[in-house]
Amino acid sequence: MIDVNRAADVIPTLEHVLTQAAETHLGFKHEAVARYNLGLAYLNEGGEGEAVEQFDAVMSLWPGSRYAERAKPALSGRCRARPADSAKP
């Protein structure tokens, strides 16, 4: 789970993880979790467009997951997504 008070600090780390995903063979579940948390970080920093891109990717990567379910409200604009309970899928 990301610390919403340190969202700006985690953005570069998560972006790096995702740029290395193919080379490191990051599984789709872990990629979805990273994208979900990156979306939360973007939201907390005011980057709604970037957040929507990440939440949309979560929905495509792992549609039946709790991360996809939490991303739905953020995509529809009804409310902000909740932090993940853990980094494990």
N, C-alpha and C positions, 0 to 999 in steps of 0.2 A: 504494500500500500504506500502511496506517496504521501508525503507531508505537504498539505496544501499551502502551508506557510513558506515552503521552500521550493515551490513549483518551478521558479526560474532556474534553480540549481539543477533540477533533474532533466530539464528539456534537452540540453546538449548530450547528456549521457544516453537518454532513450533514443535520440536521433542517431547517435553513433551505433548503438546496438542494432537498430533497424537498417542502417546502411550496410552493416556487416552480416546481415541475416543470411544471405545466400552463401557467403563464404564460410560461415560458422555452422551452417546447417541448422539454424534455429527452426524448431518445429512450428507448425501453424498455431498451436495453442499458445505457446510462449510469445509468438509474434502478436497474436491477438491481445494478450495481456499487456504487452509493451505498448501497443498502439492505444489501448484503452487508457492506460495511465498517462501516455503522452497527450491524449485528448483532454484528460482532466487538467493536466498541467497547462495546456494551451488555454483552456477555459478560464482558469484562475489567473492567467496573465492577460486576459482580454482578447485572445486570439480565437474568436469564434469560428472563423472560416477554417483555420487549421484544425481546430477541434472536430468540426463536422467531417472533414476529410478522414481523420483518424477513426472516428466512431463509425463512419460508413465502411471503412476497411475492416473493422471488427465484425460488423454485421455480415460482410462477405466471407471473411476467413472462417468464422466460427459462429454461424447463425443461431444455433440452439443453446449457446452458452449463457451463463449468468452475466458475462460482460456485454454480450449483445443485448440482453434484456435491459441492462442498465443504460446502454447507449441509446436505446429507442427514445426515451423521453427527451434526451438532449438533442437528438436529431429532429424531433417534432417541435422543439422549442417550448415545450410545456414546463420543463424544469431542468435544473442542472443534474448531471450524472453524479452518483454517489461514488466515493472512493472504493476501490476493491478491497475485500476483506484480507486477501493475501496475494502475494505475487505468484502463487501456484495456481495453475488452471484447474 
